[in-house]
Each structure stands twice: as C-alpha cells, then as structure tokens.
Amino acid sequence: MKDICLVTCTARLLEWLKPVEKFGQSVLLLALRLLYGGQFILTGHGKLANLDQTTQFFASLHLPAPGFQAVLVGCTEFFGGILLVLGLGTRFAALPLTISMIVAYLTAERAEAFKSLDSFTSATPFQFLLACLLLLAFGPGRVALDALVGAWYKKRLASNAG
C-alpha cells in the first residue's frame, strides 16, 4: 500500500512541477542566448573591425580565401549573435555558428584540442559550441521573438482555415 501511495504522490509532484520546469528551461535558454549571443556579437564585431589582422590570422591557419573567410565568419558571428539575443530564427542562426565553432576546432585549436577531453573542453570554442548545440536542440525558449512569431503564424493559419 505504501508503494502505491509513493508512486501516486511522486506522479502528482511531477505533474505539479511541469510548469516550473518549462519556466526554468525558458529562463535558462534566455540566459544562454543573451550571454553567448552577446559574446558572438563582440567577437564578430572584433573580427570585422580588425579585418586585416583577422585575414592574416586565417591565412596563417592555411584557410582558403582568408579575406573572404574573415568577412564570412565575422558576419556570421555578429549577425548570428544579434539573432540569438533577439531569439529570432534561433535554430537558423545557431547552425552556421555551430559550423564556425567546429571549423575553429579543426583549424585554430587542432594542435591542442584533441589531445585529451580536458584540452578539448578547455579550448576557446568549446563553450560557444556547447551553447549553439543546446540552442539547436531546445530552441530559444518561450521568452523569444520566435515564440511570438510562432503564435502569430498559428493564429493566422487558424483564421485562414475557418
């Protein structure tokens, strides 16, 4: 009898916590977007503001078309960061940022990052890559322009269907 009561009480508690979980997830995703989106804006701006240095660095990594790559990565980080902060097209913005961080691992960090798990996780792109992967997996959360656009679109579809 005690086992049934424990299971029932646990189920009720979990049901009661569902709204708290959704709220907590949205707050966490908002913090992630603001923090890392802001960092992407700063790093992208830095690359674009110092384009000659960025191009030279990319050339030292033997990247093809380093001038083009510098502009591409700078714009990806700057405008992708803005989209993350706004929560607008979050998954769309997180995808090229994820690719950019993977390329950073394979080029700038390749000598050290793949020696051990510790060196991989302490490499500069790790936190950015992890943030992008989390946003790809979970989306922007409820506190985002994506949520407003989605609600507007559903409402418009419902009015056109009826």
Stockholm file with secondary structure:
# STOCKHOLM 1.0

chainA/1-162         MKDICLVTCTARLLEWLKPVEKFGQSVLLLALRLLYGGQFILTGHGKLANLDQTTQFFASLHLPAPGFQAVLVGCTEFFGGILLVLGLGTRFAALPLTISMIVAYLTAERAEAFKSLDSFTSATPFQFLLACLLLLAFGPGRVALDALVGAWYKKRLASNAG
#=GR chainA/1-162 SS CHHHHHHHHHHHHHHHHHHHHHHHHHHHHHHHHHHHHHHHHHHHHHHHHTHHHHHHHHHHTTCSSHHHHHHHHHHHHHHHHHHHHHTSSHHHHHHHHHHHHHHHHHTTTHHHHTSCHHHHHHSTHHHHHHHHHHHHHHCSCSSSHHHHHHHHHHHHHHHHHC
#=GC SS_cons         CHHHHHHHHHHHHHHHHHHHHHHHHHHHHHHHHHHHHHHHHHHHHHHHHTHHHHHHHHHHTTCSSHHHHHHHHHHHHHHHHHHHHHTSSHHHHHHHHHHHHHHHHHTTTHHHHTSCHHHHHHSTHHHHHHHHHHHHHHCSCSSSHHHHHHHHHHHHHHHHHC
//
